Amino acid sequence: MSLALPLFAVTPVTAAAQVLAQQPGDGDNGGQGEDFGKSSPVGLFVLILFLIAVAFLIRSMTKHLKRVPASFDEPDAPAAPAAAEAPGEALAEPKAAESRQEKTDHGS
């Protein structure tokens, strides 16, 4: 996306940008003194604390991930509960098998 300025606004905007971008000429560096950008022992201590905290978080995460099952699919139900769900069908099948066997025994 580009910024399209009307022709009459180009000169004032450009002049304002040049004025605002200038460094002050009185020797003030904008708060950037001699020690600007140098770290202190407190910064090193905080960095070490963060690294230790991250190490403990990684350790805890790996422990929790080891407890996660390989699959969240429910295991296949055994045959006994399926028969208990439909007791009428389970009883009808053996009777039908017995009647078929009796017919073959009598026929021979």
N, C-alpha and C positions, 0 to 999 in steps of 0.2 A: 504494500500500500504506500503510495507516495503522497506527499503533502503538496497540494496545488494552491499557491497563494495568488491572489489577484495582483496585477502589475503595480498598482499603487502602493501595496503593502510590502513589496520586496525590499526596497531601500531601507525603511525604518527597521524591519526585522533583522536585516543583515547588520546594520549599524549597532543595534542592541546586542546582538550575539557577540560581536567583536568587543564591545565594551565589557560585557559580563565575563568573557573568557580571558581577559588580561590579568596577569599577576600584579599584585600591588608593588609599587616601586619603592616603598619605604623600608625594605628589608624584612618585612613580616612574611614568613613562609606559610601562613595559614595554619599555625599550630604545629607545623612539622619542624620541630627543633632538631638538635644534634642526636638525640636518642630515638628519634622516630623510626619505627620499623624494627627495632631490636627487641628480642624477647627477653623475658625476665625469668628468674627461677620459679616464680609462682606459675607462670604459663607452662613451664615444663612439668611442674607438679600436677597441674590440672590435666594436661595431656596424658600423663601416666595414669591418673585416676580413671580417665575415660577409657584407656586401653584395657585396664583391669576390669572395668565394668563390662566392656564388650566381650572379653574372654569369658566372664561368668555367664553372660547371656547366651553365648554360643554353646557353652557346656550344658546349660539348662535346656536349650532348644534341642540339642542332640539327644538328651535323655528322654524328652517328651516324644520326639519323633521315633525313637526305638519302640515306644509303647503303642504306636499307631498300627492297626492291623494292615496287612497287605492289600486287602480288599474290603470294601464296606458292603458288598453284596451279602445277603442273608444266605446261610448254608442251606442246601437242599433238605427238605423235611424228610424224616425217615418214613417208612411205609406204615408203621403202626398208627401214627396220628392221622394219616390219610384214611385209613380204614375206620377209625373212630369217628371221623367226620360224616361218613355215609354208612351207618350200620346196616341199613336195608340192602344196599348193594353188596356188601361183604357177605351177608347171609344168603343172598340169592344166588351167588356164584357157586358155592359148594353144593347147593341143592340141585342146580342145573347140571353140574358135573356128575353127581350121584345118579341122577335120572338117566343121563347118557350112558353111564357105565352099566346100569341095570338093563337097559335096552340091548346093549351089545352082549351082555352075559346071557340073556334069555334067548336072543336070536341065534346063538351058536350052538 
